[in-house]
């Protein structure tokens, strides 16, 4: 558990990774219990069926994380010079597409059920010599299983931030919102109980809309990363502050006149391509080596740093740097 | 989190509306089309397909059907104070009438594996019966889709009355 690819993990991250793996296994255990229980009481409710499939789908990001974790820890090789970090992004993309496809199928089922005025049937069960309405068991089961995912989700969210893992972040986000699925199916079942037959289909539609939304979010997030969008914070809301720190570190070097960088997110670690314009025409090799070491030391996520010494900065990087400057309000040299 | 809060408000709104719509006569489960209420003290329209020993019908039209399931239905009808009206026909014909609301119940030694489950709500298996191929399968009756109070009442009666 000590390393991801090239990087030796700092103790805090190493511990977080260990915890993340444990929490993912716990989530899978929870899912197995929830799927079994809901499967036992499912009956003829479309909302329950949708919630049941949602419970199954929620394991996809967890499985993807655990499988990808085994892959990304391999060090880079001659054949795979960038390492195996993209496994996480691929797992994320697969999870997103799967969620979207199944969500869309379930939404179609719900709509066609509503359109054909299909009245859901929920009968009774014989338990301990009495006949009770299965709906009560459904409601009870849903109440019973609705709390653990919220707790697991909150724990995972903290770990995701520590580990800078987008996949774990997405998984945590889904789990935190999982109770809406359970609440929705309870509303559907109680609706059927009260004779409001369409409430079941409406609840199923609501739950499948949630699944579709999860699919869209996950697909979008993973595609942005796989398309080498500039590195962002774990929720992809803003550029990662590390980019500015890398450029500042380089610009502060006595032999550097100007610097810019391209930082891409490989899923949880960064690959940095930096460009520097030196003050004089001669540059010492040791200076460049030292600069690489300094940038690598900035953050554990910095994996691979290459510094190119150039006469002038390549255009998109130089432009972006100017934007940053004007954003910061700092005066540009020259 | 904000979105989920909004969802919660929406969900509880729907639940509140549901409770309001149900009004004072709150029973769970209940029938969207009120089958149990209509047949209690009224007429229970039963479709029957001959399938001895569960159901037997004579050629003479005025003859009442007989068989183990007919006996069960008679005792169920008595428990809810309903008169019986019998319709004899093929399963397909009877299930169609069930879907259209002309029948309240279809019997005829139908098993749990019935392909009509998408068109009607089968009861829980009230007994096990030997099939022609030597296997044992649960036998059920068919009720209209979604008439859950009626279904629950019938299942409860079958639990208590079935052998």
Contacts between the chains, C-beta under 8 A, distances in Angstrom:
chain1	res1	chain2	res2	distance
A	44	B	121	6.9
A	118	B	145	6.7
A	118	B	146	7.7
A	119	B	32	5.7
A	119	B	33	7.9
A	119	B	144	7.8
A	119	B	145	4.5
A	119	B	146	2.3
A	119	B	147	7.4
A	120	B	145	7.7
A	120	B	146	5.8
A	121	B	121	3.5
A	121	B	143	7.7
A	121	B	145	5.6
A	121	B	146	5.4
A	121	B	147	7.7
A	121	B	148	6.3
A	121	B	151	6.3
A	122	B	29	6.5
A	122	B	148	5.5
A	123	B	121	7.0
A	123	B	123	6.6
A	123	B	124	6.0
A	123	B	148	7.1
A	123	B	151	4.9
A	123	B	152	6.4
A	123	B	155	5.6
A	124	B	124	7.0
A	124	B	151	7.5
A	124	B	152	4.8
A	124	B	155	4.5
A	124	B	156	6.5
A	124	B	159	8.0
A	125	B	124	7.4
A	126	B	124	7.4
A	126	B	159	5.5
A	131	B	152	7.5
A	131	B	155	6.2
A	131	B	156	4.4
A	131	B	159	5.0
A	133	B	28	6.6
A	133	B	29	5.3
A	133	B	148	7.6
A	133	B	152	5.7
A	135	B	28	6.9
A	135	B	29	6.2
A	135	B	148	7.9
A	176	B	1	7.1
A	176	B	4	7.4
A	177	B	3	7.6
A	177	B	4	4.9
A	179	B	4	7.6
A	180	B	4	5.3
A	180	B	7	4.7
A	180	B	8	6.9
A	180	B	11	7.2
A	183	B	7	7.8
A	183	B	8	6.7
A	183	B	11	5.1
A	184	B	7	7.9
A	184	B	11	6.0
A	187	B	11	5.3
A	187	B	14	5.5
A	187	B	15	5.2
A	187	B	18	7.4
A	190	B	15	6.6
A	190	B	18	6.5
A	190	B	28	7.5
A	191	B	14	7.7
A	191	B	18	5.3
A	192	B	29	7.0
A	192	B	146	7.5
A	192	B	148	6.5
A	193	B	28	3.9
A	193	B	29	4.7
A	193	B	30	7.0
A	193	B	148	7.2
A	194	B	18	5.5
A	194	B	19	7.5
A	194	B	21	7.3
A	194	B	22	4.4
A	194	B	26	7.3
A	194	B	28	6.3
A	194	B	30	6.0
A	195	B	22	7.2
A	195	B	29	7.5
A	195	B	30	3.9
A	195	B	31	5.8
A	195	B	32	4.7
A	195	B	148	7.6
A	195	B	149	7.6
A	196	B	18	5.4
A	196	B	21	6.3
A	196	B	22	7.5
A	196	B	32	7.4
A	197	B	32	4.6
A	197	B	146	5.1
A	199	B	14	6.8
A	199	B	18	6.1
A	202	B	14	7.4
A	206	B	7	7.8
A	206	B	10	8.0
A	206	B	11	7.7
A	210	B	7	7.9
